[in-house]
């Protein structure tokens, strides 16, 4: 007799002899399977799959904890006055923060540029070529040489046949527009200072110009400044 036939004969004999116990055994196995299924976990976090003692894994976990993601809601404000639009955004955020029930559901509100974030991570997130170009520009400490170096850097990046960047994607276009907007704000403040140098002390005006150039517009507007 073949092995398969012997096994089937043994199973048939067992079922015939203990048929009254089969429903109870099946029920017991069903309950045990439910309990076992409840204890099954699927882990996809890097820290659960690899050793945290590995320097690369430890660095990844640190960065992931700082830049945690989640669902986002984008709210826009339309108008023709950037100052009033900015104040409207500030008032809206203040109203949200004054409501504890709403704030329970909100992890973070990104109203404007986080200067501390740029100070802590800006250079680390920049490309090496951009850092080198920035160093060349800031090597000019006097105003006129600095503006000349800034103009040359912009032309090398965006204009001419040998331009380093081609505006082929929306992301590149938005970055170029943001840079132009930043420069517009900087030169507007510079012109206001030259027209009325006594309005603010030189140190305060220098600080405002430097922060404007480094951080740009505190709020994010679209290309024609009609939407915040």
C-alpha positions in Angstrom: 0.0 0.0 0.0 1.3 3.4 -0.9 2.2 5.9 1.8 -0.6 8.3 0.7 -3.2 5.5 1.0 -1.9 4.6 4.5 -2.2 8.2 5.6 -5.7 8.6 4.2 -6.8 5.3 5.9 -5.4 6.4 9.2 -7.2 9.8 9.0 -10.4 8.1 8.1 -10.1 5.7 11.0 -9.4 8.6 13.4 -12.4 10.6 12.1 -14.7 7.6 12.4 -13.6 6.8 15.9 -13.4 10.3 17.4 -16.0 12.1 15.2 -17.7 13.6 18.3 -14.6 15.5 19.3 -13.9 17.0 15.8 -16.2 20.1 16.2 -14.7 20.9 19.6 -11.1 20.6 18.3 -12.0 22.7 15.2 -13.5 25.4 17.5 -10.4 25.3 19.7 -8.1 25.7 16.7 -10.3 28.5 15.4 -10.0 30.4 18.7 -6.3 29.9 18.9 -5.9 31.2 15.3 -7.8 34.4 16.2 -5.6 34.9 19.3 -2.5 34.3 17.2 -3.6 36.6 14.4 -4.1 39.4 17.0 -0.5 39.1 18.0 0.9 39.4 14.5 2.7 42.7 13.8 4.1 44.1 10.6 7.0 46.6 11.2 8.4 48.7 8.5 10.3 51.3 10.6 14.0 51.3 9.9 14.8 51.2 13.6 12.8 48.0 13.9 14.5 46.3 11.0 18.1 47.3 11.6 20.4 47.9 14.5 20.2 51.4 16.0 23.9 51.0 16.8 24.8 51.5 13.2 25.9 55.2 12.7 24.0 55.5 9.4 20.8 54.1 10.9 21.2 56.3 14.0 21.6 59.4 11.7 18.6 58.4 9.6 16.4 58.0 12.8 17.5 61.4 14.0 16.7 63.1 10.7 13.4 61.3 10.4 12.3 62.4 13.9 13.1 66.0 13.1 11.4 66.0 9.7 8.4 63.9 10.6 5.6 64.0 7.9 1.9 63.7 8.0 -1.3 64.9 6.4 -1.2 68.6 5.4 -3.9 71.2 4.8 -2.9 74.3 2.7 -4.8 77.5 3.3 -4.4 80.5 0.9 -5.2 84.2 1.3 -5.9 86.4 -1.8 -5.5 90.1 -2.0 -3.5 93.0 -3.4 -1.8 94.2 -0.2 1.0 92.0 1.1 1.0 93.6 4.5 -2.7 93.1 5.1 -2.5 89.6 3.7 0.3 88.8 6.1 -1.7 90.3 9.0 -4.7 88.3 8.0 -2.6 85.1 8.1 -1.3 86.0 11.5 -4.8 86.6 12.9 -6.0 83.3 11.4 -3.2 81.4 13.1 -3.8 83.2 16.4 -7.5 82.2 16.2 -6.5 78.5 15.6 -4.0 78.5 18.5 -6.7 80.0 20.8 -8.9 76.9 20.2 -7.7 74.0 22.3 -10.0 71.5 20.6 -8.6 72.3 17.1 -5.0 72.4 18.3 -5.4 68.8 19.5 -5.6 67.7 15.9 -2.7 69.9 14.7 0.9 69.0 15.0 2.5 72.1 13.4 1.5 75.3 11.7 3.9 76.6 9.0 2.9 80.2 8.7 6.1 81.7 7.5 9.8 80.9 7.1 11.3 79.3 10.2 14.5 81.2 10.6 15.8 78.8 13.3 15.3 75.9 10.9 17.3 77.6 8.2 20.1 78.5 10.8 20.3 74.9 11.9 19.8 73.0 8.7 20.3 75.4 5.8 23.9 74.6 4.9 23.4 70.9 5.5 20.5 70.8 3.0 22.3 72.9 0.4 24.3 71.5 -2.5 28.0 71.8 -2.3 28.1 73.9 -5.5 25.6 76.3 -4.1 27.6 76.7 -0.9 30.8 77.4 -2.9 29.0 80.1 -5.0 27.5 81.7 -1.9 30.9 81.8 -0.3 32.3 83.7 -3.4 29.4 86.2 -3.3 29.8 86.9 0.4 33.5 87.3 0.1 32.7 90.8 -1.1 32.1 92.8 2.1 31.5 96.2 0.6 28.0 97.0 -0.8 28.8 97.7 -4.5 31.2 94.8 -5.0 28.7 92.6 -3.2 25.9 93.6 -5.6 28.2 93.2 -8.6 29.1 89.6 -7.4 25.4 88.9 -6.8 24.6 90.0 -10.3 27.3 87.9 -11.8 26.2 84.9 -9.8 22.6 85.3 -11.0 23.7 85.6 -14.7 25.9 82.5 -14.4 23.1 80.5 -13.0 20.1 81.6 -15.1 21.1 83.6 -18.2 23.2 83.1 -21.3 24.1 80.1 -23.3 26.4 78.8 -20.5 23.8 79.1 -17.8 24.1 76.4 -15.1 20.3 76.1 -14.6 17.6 75.7 -17.2 14.0 76.4 -16.1 12.5 73.1 -17.3 10.2 72.2 -14.4 7.7 74.0 -12.2 10.0 73.5 -9.2 12.9 75.3 -11.0 10.6 78.1 -12.1 9.3 78.6 -8.6 12.8 78.7 -7.2 13.8 81.3 -9.7 10.7 83.4 -9.0 11.3 83.1 -5.3 14.9 84.3 -5.7 13.8 87.3 -7.8 11.1 88.2 -5.2 13.8 88.0 -2.5 16.1 90.3 -4.5 13.2 92.7 -5.2 12.5 93.0 -1.5 16.2 93.5 -0.7 16.7 96.3 -3.3 13.4 98.0 -2.4 14.6 98.2 1.2 18.0 99.4 0.0 16.4 102.1 -2.1 14.2 103.3 0.8 17.3 103.5 3.0 19.2 105.5 0.3 16.3 107.9 -0.1 16.0 108.4 3.7 19.2 107.3 5.5 18.1 109.0 8.7 15.0 106.9 9.1 16.8 104.1 11.0 20.2 103.8 12.6 22.8 102.3 10.2 23.2 99.2 12.4 19.4 98.5 12.4 19.2 99.1 8.7 22.1 96.8 8.0 20.5 94.1 10.1 17.2 94.4 8.2 19.0 94.2 4.8 21.1 91.2 5.8 18.1 89.3 7.2 16.1 90.1 4.1 18.8 88.9 1.8 19.5 85.7 3.8 15.9 84.7 4.6 13.9 86.4 2.0 10.1 87.2 2.3 8.8 85.8 5.6 5.6 84.6 3.9 5.3 82.6 0.7 3.5 84.4 -2.1 2.8 83.4 -5.6 4.5 84.9 -8.6 2.4 88.1 -8.8 2.0 88.5 -5.0 -1.8 88.1 -5.2 -2.0 84.9 -3.1 -0.3 84.0 0.2 
